[in-house]
Amino acid sequence: MADVELATAEWVDWFNNQRLHTAIGDIPPHEHETNHYAQLQPQPAAGVNA
């Protein structure tokens, strides 16, 4: 059973961090997510002077 868990963890790592995804510009999903959140700018809370 431990072999199955290890193989699954390795596949998940590959799927999220290494494979190139053509729909998002041939970059790994993790890189796309990182780029997405880096572009977001924090929004000031309502009623708070910046």
C-alpha positions in Angstrom: 0.0 0.0 0.0 2.9 2.4 0.7 4.1 1.9 -2.9 0.7 3.1 -4.2 0.8 6.1 -1.9 4.3 7.0 -3.1 3.4 6.5 -6.7 0.3 8.7 -6.3 2.3 11.5 -4.6 4.9 11.4 -7.3 2.2 11.6 -10.0 0.5 14.5 -8.3 3.8 16.4 -8.0 4.4 15.8 -11.7 0.9 16.8 -12.6 0.9 20.1 -10.7 4.6 21.1 -10.9 6.3 19.7 -13.9 3.9 18.9 -16.8 3.4 21.6 -19.4 -0.2 22.6 -20.0 -0.9 23.8 -23.5 -4.1 25.7 -22.5 -2.2 28.0 -20.2 0.8 28.8 -22.4 2.9 25.6 -22.1 3.8 26.2 -18.4 3.1 24.0 -15.4 -0.1 24.7 -13.5 1.7 25.6 -10.4 3.7 28.3 -12.2 0.4 29.6 -13.8 -1.1 29.9 -10.3 1.9 31.7 -8.9 1.8 34.1 -11.8 -1.9 34.7 -11.3 -1.6 35.6 -7.6 1.5 37.7 -8.2 -0.6 39.9 -10.5 -3.4 40.5 -8.0 -3.2 43.7 -6.1 -4.5 43.9 -2.6 -7.8 45.9 -2.4 -8.1 48.4 0.4 -10.8 47.7 2.9 -14.0 49.8 2.5 -13.8 53.0 4.6 -10.1 52.7 5.3 -7.9 55.6 4.1 -4.9 54.4 2.2 
